[in-house]
Amino acid sequence: MNMLTNSTVYLVNNGEIQKSIRSMVGWSSAIHAKMAASAISYLVGGVFGVVGIIALVLNITVLLAMFKGKLFSNRHSPVYILSSQTLLVDTLMVICHLGYQCPSGMFQVLTVQPKILVVLNAIFMYCWYHNSLSHILIAMNRLFVIVLPSINLFTRPVTIAICAFQHALALLLAIAAQFLLPCC
C-alpha cells in the first residue's frame, strides 16, 4: 500500500515524471497533455478507491482498538505510541488520496482548486517525511528493546517527546521542500 501511494503521488503530481513516461512510451506531450477519462481510468481509480476505503477502515479500527484498550498507558509498551503516529498520518494520507487522487485519476481532470492542490501536496510531503522518520524511529525502538534492553531510552515520556519532535521535523521538512527550496 505504501508503494502504491508513493507511486501515485509521483504519477499524479510530478510533471517531470509524467513527461518522462510520455517520452518512454512515445507519446507526444502536445497530443496527450490531457487524457480523456476511459474505462481503464475508471477501473484503476475505482480499485484505488476500494483499496483506500479498506485501508481507512482498517487504520481507524486499529486506532480505536488502541484507544479503547488503553494501550497508551504506562503499563504498555511505548511501541503503541510510535505505531499510532504512523497510523494517524497514514489515515490522513488515505483521506487525501480518496478525496483528491482517486477522483482525479478516474475522471482525468483536476478536481480541486490550484490553491488547495498546493496544500494537498504539502500534506503529502508531510506524510512522506513523517513515515520515513517513523521507520527509523521504530527500528531504533526495536534495537533498544531487543538488543540493548539495559538502556531504557524509550520510556513513555521520552517516546511522547520524540513523537512530538518527529511531527515538528516532518512539518518543517515538508514546508521547506514545498515552499522554500527551489525545485521543479
N, C-alpha and C positions, 0 to 999 in steps of 0.2 A: 504494500500500500504506500509506503514511504517513497519507493522508487517511482511508482505511478504518479504520485502527486508532484514530486520534484520534476519529473519529465514534463508533466503537463504545464507546470509553471513556466518552464523554458519554452515549450512549444507555443503557448498562448501569448506570452508576454515579451518574448525576446525577438526583436526584428532581425538581428543577425543570424540567429538560429533558423528562423523562417526562411530568410534569404538563402542560407546555405543549403537547406533542404530542397528548396525550389531548384537551385542550381544542380544539386545531386541528381535529381530526377529529370532534369532537362526542361523544367517549366520556365517560361518567360515571366519575369516579375510583372511586366505590364499586362499580360493576359490574365494571370492568376493572382493578382494582388488581393482580390476579394472573391472568395469562393462562395458559390450558392449553396444553400442547405440541401442536403441529399439524404437518401435513405441511410447511407453509411454514417453521416454526421449525427442523424437521429439515433441510430443504433449505438454508436460509440458514446454519445452524450447520455443516452438512456442507461447504458450499462454503468458508465461512470457515476451517474446519479444513484443507481441502485446500490452500488458498492459504497458510495458516500453515505447514503442513508443507513446502511448496515453498520458502517464504521461509527457513525454518530450515535446510533442506539447502543452499540457495544461500549463505546467510551463513556457515555452517560451512565449506563448500567454499572460499570466498574467504579466510576467515581461515586455514585450513590451508595454502592456497597461499602466502599472505604469510609464514607462519611457516616452511614448508618451503623456500621460495625465499630465505629470509634477507633479506627486503626491508626489515627494520627496522634493518639495519646502517648504518654511517656512509656508505657509498658510495651509498646510495639516497636518494631524496627523502623528506623528513620527512612528505610527504603520506600515505605509507603508515601512519605512526604516527597521524596525525589520523583517517584514514578507518577504521582498525581500531578506534578507540574507538567510533565510531558503529556499526560492525558488531557489536561486542560488546554494546553497550547495546540495539541492535535485536534481537539474539538473545535477550537476557534478556526483552525485552518480548514477543516472539513466544512464548517458552516460557510466560510468564504468560497470554497470550491463549489458547494451546492448552490449558493446564491449568485455566483458570477460565472465561473468557468464552465460549469455544466450547461447552463442555458446558452452561453456564448458559443460553446462547441456545437451544440445541437443546431442552433439557428444560424451559425456562421456570421454573426453580427455582434458589435459591441453593445452589451446590454446595460451598461452603466455610463454615467456622465464621465468625461475625462478627469475631472477633479476627484471623483470617487475612485476611479481607477488608480490614481496616484496613491490614495490612502490604502486601497486594497494591496497594491504592490508593496507598500511599506509594511503592511501586516504580514504578507507572505514572507518578506525578508526577516522580520522579527521572528516569525515562527521557525524559519530555517535556521537562523543563528541560535535560537533557544534550543532547538532539538540537537544541533551539532554540539553545543555545550553540554547538553544533558547526557549524551553518550559518554563524554569524557568524565562527567561527574559520577555517573552510575558505575563506570569502570573503576574509578578511584574508590568509591564506596565499597565495591566488592573486593578490591585489593586490600583495603584496611580491615574489612570484616573477616575475610577468609585467610589471607596470607599474613597480615600483621595485626592479629587480634589484640596484642598488648598495647597498641596505640589506639586509644579510644577517641578518634577525631570526630566521627560522625554522631555526636550526641544530638538530641532533639533541638536545643537552642542553636547550636552551630549549623546544623542542617538547614534550619529555617533561615538563618543569616546567609548561608551560601546560596540558597534558592532565591532570596531577595536580590542578592548581588548578581546572580545569573540572569534574572529578569531585567535588571537595570543594564547590565552589559549587553545583552541581546538587543534591547531597545536602543542603546547608544550605537551599536554597530549597524543596526538597521537604518537609523536616521542618517548616520554618516554615509552608508552605502547608497541610500536612496536620494538624499538631498545635498550632501556636501561634496562627495568625491566626483570628479568629472568622469563620466562614463558614457556609453552608448546613448 
